[in-house]
Every structure is written in structure tokens, then in C-alpha cells.
């Protein structure tokens, strides 16, 4: 049996510049894949909460001439859910007319449905019997808007519960949400009376239900399409105005999730997609899928090719004829159309894609292994093993397989880029798993948008990543070939 040269494999490997560069690139992507939850806190596909405006530019655009007036996310309210009693301190409470009819208190055992407990309550009780004077309670949060350009979108939120009156919308108690720039009149965003017939002692919130809903949400897309509200750097107030009319003599209004979120025109390293998801997060999580597809599919294809090549060559005759004709039949079928048809039939699950790529990528390696095995089985050490009574399986496993493992290592490294590319162009053509993010899917979604090809900061990063991770395996493959191939090693 021919033995491999007695060399320190790792020492020889690190002397190769190709190997060092390839391993460095691969380690970078591996760390990116493993550390994705630590690198970015966002989800690549779905987010319960809006994290940014849709189609926001990368944050570094503000340093490019012409984009100086971009804005970033601004969330001025700390703890909008009133989880702690100290959260009330950020709000300014004003009672009109001044006096003892209106009081503000923190409530620890009350909160909106499906939320954490904690809210504030504004209590109203008329001290003067028979008085019909209107009373007004105002709760405001003041903040400074520091950007020269307006936010691309802002959204407000409120949950309110009214106790002590029969019907909120029948002029007993009126709840309004407003934004006010310093020294200007308030701009009302929503009123409980605009949302239909809300009953007392039930939590209400701006929604798209009800007969008289307008505006449908506290959202600048419907309230401020011209982006005039936050048009200058200034102090602003966001607040709630509660009016107790003459019919109300005693009532309590509970407020929860009183929030305002301003989403800027730029966000993150690579901006956002058409639904406001972070493109950088998609890029990071796409690394996982590319490595998974590339490595697993390559293991499948190399394993199949190795098995078919070994047994076809060593067993020969009818077995060889059947296996090689089946291999030739698959080789002449165009790969891409076959992939498209099979994935379309079986469904674009990521495991279906991995399996299909692996099952359609073994034929070339099988013929290479067969050729090598035909040469090896005529060698003297194989004849000696036969003379000693070794069986076919023993000879294949102990004598032939070790001598073709150099082909396995090199082919495994060189076939990963092909598997990654296969998944990328399947996803690019729309056959992607809807539950995972891939680099090919990123390209598909970017180019599906009208004028999406102009958003190069969304298209170029996944393209470069596909190229870089493919180059890393190719460099490692060339380095392994130079070390394990005796003919190449002798020339070096």
C-alpha cells in the first residue's frame, strides 16, 4: 500500500498564501454566522415591532453631499408602558382649571390587554355640586428634535380605559392625542370620538375598525404625508388631552403604552428593505444559510460520488455499466432547468434545496473516483491483499479509499462554491424558503422593486459575500491540491 508522505500537514498548509487567505475569509464568515444574534438584535425576516422606516438609506449617507438633511430614529419616550412608578416623572401633568378636581396617580395592577401591568390614571371628581364646567387634563412629554430633515415616518400609540361614564363617545369624556411644536397650536392626531362607539371600562386604542374611523392610525403616512410636522429642529410635545364635559361628574381614565416613535430616513449599515427590515441583519443571517447549503450539499454530492465511483470501478462489469450509464444520463440533463422543476414540484424548503443540490452534483466526482479506482485496483498492494484473502469491502475500505481521500478533500472544498451559487440563483429566481433569509433572496427582493437596481447598497453586499465565500473555498481547494497531489507537490 502506498503511504502518504510523512509531513506535518498543518505546517505545510499555513505556508501556503492561498490557504491562509482562504481560511481567514472562511473564519470571518463562520464567526459572522455563529455570532449573528450577538452582532445584530433584529430579525432578518419578521419583526413584531417596526424597527425603521421602509427603504431607509444607510446611515453613512448623511456624510454624502446632498444627503445632509437625513434623519435617524428617535424614540423620545422611556418606558411607554409605565412598568415602573418612576416612569411617570418624565411626563408633565397640567389640570385646567387648576384645582383639586383632577389628580394623576400611578397604577401598578392595571394595564392594557396582553401587556405588562402598569399604567397611569387621571381621576376626575367635581367638588361643586351641580357644576357643568368643562375640565381638561393634559399629560405631555417634551423632547428636542435634532435633525435638519423630517423623519420618514412617525407613529404614535395609546391605550386608554375610561371608568365612570356610560359611553366614551357621547360627550362624557373625550380622549385626544396631539403633537405640538413650541409656541404653536397643537396638532391633533387622534380622538376617541373618531373611532366609533367605544364603551366605557374597556381598553381602546387607535385602530382601523369602526364606522367613523379617521384617521385610521396615529401614523404620519396618513396624517402627515407632506412631512411638515417635524420640519425644523425645535422642541416638541407629545401628549394626551382628556376633556371631561358637563355630563361627567366622576370618572377615571387609565393610560398605557403612551408612545411616539420617529423613524428616520436613514438606518443601519445598509439601510432597510421595502418593509423596514434591516438589510445588514439579512446579510449576517444569510451567511448561515450559505454555509449550511454549501457544506451540507457538498458532503452529500461528494459522498454519493465517492460511493458510486468506488463500487462501480472495483465491482466492474454489469454494476459498472449500470452505474455509469445512469451517471451519464444525469450529466447530459441541464442542471438549472432540472433544479427549477424539482424545487417547484417539491417546494422551496431549505432542506429540499440542500438535498436537491447535493443529489444533482455528484456525477462528475463519481467519474473521477472511478478512474482513480480503476488504476488503484491493479496495483501490487491490492493484489497482495487479495492473495491474503481480503474481501472486496475490506479492500475498498482499507486500501483503495485512503488513496482517493486526497481527491475527496480537494473536491469537497471546490464544490462548496457551486452549491452556494446554485442556492443563490434559485433564490434569485424566486424559489426560496420563505422562512429563511439568503443572499439570493436579498437580490431577488431588491430587484423586484421598481428601480431596485439603483439601490446598490442593498445589491452589492450580498453579491460580494457570495463571491468572497466562494473564493475562500476555491483558495483552500487549490492549496489542498498542491499539498496532497504528489505531481504538483514535486514541482513546487
N, C-alpha and C positions, 0 to 999 in steps of 0.2 A: 504494500500500500504506500502510495506517495504521500509524504508528510509535508505540511506547510512549513515554510522557513521559520526558524526559531527567532522571531523578532518580537520586540516589545511593541505591540500594536498601537497603543495609545501614544507612545513617544513618536512613532512614525507619523501618526495621524496629525498630531499637533504641529509637526514640522511643515505640514502642507498648508500653504496660504489659503488655498481654496477651501480646505476643510475648516480652518479657523474662521474664515468669513462666513461660510455656510452655517456652522454651528452657532456662531454669535447671533446671526439673524434668526435662526430657529429658536434659540433660547429666549430671545426677545419676544417672539410671538407666543412661545409657551407660557412665559410669565404673564403676558397680556391676557391670554386665555384663562389661566388659573386665577389670576388676580382681578378678574372683571368686576366682581361685586365690591371689591375694595377700591378699584380705580374710579368707578362711577356709581352713584347711588340710584340711577334711574333704570327703568325697564326699557329694553330695546323695541318692544312690540306694543305693550299695553301699559297705560298708566291710569290709575283711578282718578288721580288729581292732575289737572293741567299744569305742566311744568314750564311751558313757554308758549309764545305765540307761534302760529304756523308759519313756515317759510321764513324764519328769522335768519338774518345774516350771521356769520361767525363774529365773535366778539372783537376780533382784531381788525374788523372792517373800520372801526372808528378811527383808526390811525391812517386810513387811506384818504387822500384828498377827495372831497365830495361826499364823504360819509361821516363828517364830523358831528352831525346832529342826530346820530343814532342814540337810542336809549337802551337801558338794560332793565332787567327785572327789579321791581321794587315792591316789597311786601311790608308795608309800614306798621301793621298791627301784630304785636306779640301776643300769643295765646288768644286767638279769637274765640276759642271755645270756653274760656273762663274756667280752666281747670284748677286754677289757684285763686285764692281770695286777693292776692296782690295784683292780679291782672286788672282789677277794677281801677287801680291807681293811674293807669295810662289814659283813662277816659275823663273828660270834663263834663260834669253834670250841671245843667242850668235849669232852674224852675221859674216859670213865668205864669202868673205874677209871683214874685218872691214871697215866701211864707211857708207854712207848715203843711199845706195840702199835698205836696209831692215830696217823696223821700226815695232814696236809692239804697238798695241793700244787696249783698252777695248771698246767693242761694247754692248750697253745696249738694243738695239732694234732688235737684231738678235739672233736666237737660233735654235737648231735642231727641226725637226718636232715633234709635240706632247710633247714638253718640254717647260720649262720656258725660257723666254727671257734672254739673257746674253751669251756672248762669247768673245773670243779674236780674233783679226785679225792681220795677218802678211802681210804687204804691201811691194810689190817689184816694183821698178821703176828704170830702167837703166838711169844713168846720162850721160853715154858716148854713143853718137850716133853710131850705127853700131857695138857695142861691143857684142861679143858672149861668154864672160867669164861666167863660171858657178858660181852661188851664192847659198849659203846654210844658212838656218835659223834653229837654234836648240833651242828648248824650253824644259827645263829639270826640274824635281823635285828631289832633293836629300833627301834620308832618310836612317836611320840606321836599319838594320835587327838584332834584339836582340836575336833570338832563336838559339839554337845549332842544331836543326833538321830542315829540309826543310818544307815549307808548304805542305799540302796535295794537294793543288790546288791553282793556281793563275789565275786571269782573268784581262785582260786589256780592255779598251773601248775607243773609239774615234769616234767623228762625225766631218767630215770635209766638207767644201764647198769651191770650187775654182772658182774665177771670173777672167776673163781677158784672158783665153785661150780657144780654141775650144774644146779640148779633154784632159782630165787629163792623160790618159794613153799613149799619143803619144808624150812623151818626152818634153812636155812643162813644167809641174810641177809634181814633184814626192813627195808623202807623205809617210813617213815611221815611224813606231813605234818601239822603242827599249828599252831594259834594259841593263844597263852597271854597272858592278862591278868596284869599284875603281881600277885604274891602269890596267884595262883590256879593250880589244876591245869591242865595243857594240855588243849585240846580237839582231838582228832584228827579230821582232815578226810578222810584217805585213807591206805590201806595197800596196798602192792603185793600182799599176800596176798588182798585183797578183789577183785582184778581178774582172777582166773583163774590159769592156769598159765603164768606168764611164764618164758621161757627166759633163761639167762644169755648174756652177750655180745650182747645185743640191746637197743636203746633201748626203754624202756617209759614210758608216761605214762597218767594217769587217762583213761579212755575209757568208751564205752557198749557195749563189746564184751566177750565172755566170759560164762561160765555163771554166775559168782557176783559179778557186778558190783554193788557197793553201797558207798558212794554212787556214782552214775554219773559225777559230775564234782565237782571242788572248787569248788562253786558254792553260794552261800547260798540260792538258790531251792529247793534240795533239802535242804541241810544245816541252814539256819537260817531257816526261813520266818517265825518269830516275831521275828526281828531282835534277838536277845538278845546276840549276840557282841560287837558294838561299841555297847553301850547307854549307855556313860558315857565321859567324857573321861578317858583314862588312857594309860599306857604299855603297849604290846603287843609281843609277839614273834611273828614268823612264822618257822617253821623246819622243818628236816628232822631226823628222828631215825632213825639207822641202827643196828640191833641185829645184832651178829654172835654167833650162838648157838654152842653147844659143837661142832657138827659142822664149823663153818668154822675152818680153820687159817690160811688165807691167801686174801685177797680184796681187790678194789679196786672201789669204787663211784664212778662218774662222774656228776656232776650238771650239768644245763644248763637254761636258761630257768626258773630258780627265781624265780617272780614272784608278786606279790599285787597285785591292783587293786581298789580300793574305789570304787564308782560311787555318787555322791551322789544325793539326792532332788531336786536342782536342778542345772541345767546350761545354760549359754549364755544368749543374749539372749531367746530364745523357747522354751526347753526342748527336749524331744526328742519324736519320734513314737513310734508303738507298737512299733517295732523298735530304738529307741535312736539314730536318726539325728538330727542337729542340724537343727532347724526353720529357724534363721537361715540355714544353708548352703543349704537348699532354697529359701528365699526369694530369696537372692542369685542362685543359678543359674537360678531361674525367670525372672529378668529377661532373661537371654539369649534364652530361648525366646519370651517375649512380644514382644521387639523383633524377633526373626527372623521370627516368624509375621506380626506386624503390617506390617512394612516389605515383606517379600517378597510376601506375599499381596496387599497393596495395589498394588505395582508390577505384578503380573500382572493384577489386575482393571482398573486404570487403563489399562494398555497395551492390553488387549483392547477395553475400552470406547472408547478413543480410535480404534483401528483400525477397528472396526465403524462407529462414528458418522461418521468422516470419509468412508469409501468408500461407505457407504450413502447419505449425503446428496449427495455430489458425483456419483456414478455414476447414482443415481436409478433410476427405472422398476423393472425386474424385480429388479435387485440390491437396491435399497432395500426392495422389497416382501418379498423372501425373508428378508433380514436382520432387518427389523423384526418380521415375524411370528414368527420364531424367538425374538427378544428378548422379545416379548410372552408367548410360551408359557412361557419360563423365569420371567418376572416373576410369573405367577399361581400358580406352584408354591410352597407354603410352604417357606421356606428351612430351618428347623430339621429337619423330618422328612426332607427330601431329604439334608441333611448327614448325619444319623444313618444313613440307609440306605446311602449311598455309602461312608462311612467304615467301617461294619460289613462291607460287601462287600469293599472293597479292603484293609482292615486299618488299624489305628490308628498307622501310621508317621507321624512328624512331617512328613515331606515329602509324604505323601499328604494330610495335613490341610492343609498350606500350599497345595498345588495345588488341592484341592477348594474351599477358601475363596476362593482367587483366581478360580477358574473360575466360581463362582456369584455373584460380586459386581460384575460389570461392566455389567449391563443398564441400570441407572438412569443411569450416566455415559454410556453409549452414546447414549441418547436425548437427553441434554443436549448432547453434542457434535454430534449430528445436527442439532438445532435451530439451534445456533450456525453450523454449516457451511452450512445452507440459506440463512441470511441473508448470510453472507460471500461465497458464490459469485455473488451478484447484484451485488456491489459493483463500482465502476468499475475498481479496480486489478486485479481478476480478469479483467474484460472486456479490459482493456489487455494483460494477459499472453496471453490467447487470441489477440488480434489480432496479436501478435508471434510467434505460432506455438508457444507453450509447450505441452507435453504435459500430460496430466491428472496424472501422478505429480509432475511438476515443480511444477505449480500447487498441488497439495495440500501438498507438502513445503516449498516456498519461500514461499508466500503465505497459505495457509489455516492450516497448522499453527502458525506463530508467533503467530497471532492467537487461537488457542484454548489456548495454553500457560498463560495465567493460570488457566483452568479446571483444567488438569492439576495445577498446583501446589496449588491450594486443595483439590481433590478428593483428591489423594494424602494430604495432611495430615489431612483429615477422615475418610478411610476407614480409616486405621490403627486407631482405637479399635474400629470394628466388627469388624475382623479379629481383634483381640486378644480381644474379647468372644466371638466365635464359637469360638475355640480354648478359651477358658476354660469355656464351658458344655458343649462336647464332652467336655473332660477331667472336668468336674464330674459328668457323667453316666456316667463310666467309660470313655469312648473316648479314652484317652490312650496315647501311646507309652510302653511300659514301660521304655525305655532312657533317657528324659529326664525331668527334673523340671519341672513347670509349676505356675503358681499355681492353675489349675483342679484339677490333680491333688492339690495340697495340701488344697484344700477338700473334695475327694471323700474322701480318706483320713481327714481329721479327722472328717467327719460320718458315715463308715461305722462308726466306733467306737461302742459303746454309751455314750450320754451324751456323745458327742463335741462336741455343740453347746455344752456348758458350758466347754469348753477354748477360751475366746475368744481367748487369746493365740496360738493356733495358727490360728484362723479369720480374725480381724480383719486381721492384717498383709497377707496376700495380697489380701484384698478391697480394702483401702486402696491397695495398689500398683496393682491393676487400675484403680481409679478415678483415681489420680493420673496414671498414664501416659496414660490416655485423655484426661484434662483437658488435659494438656500439648499433645497434638496438636490438640485442639479449639481451644485458645487460639491456637496458631500458625496454624491454618487460618483463624480469624476475622481475625487480624492480616494474613495474606496477602491475604485477600479485600478487606480495607479498603484495602490498598495497590494491588492490581492491578486492582480493579474501578473503572472510571472514574466510574460514577454514585455509588458510595459515597465515593470519594476527593473528589469535588467537594463533597459535603455536609459533609465533615469540615473 
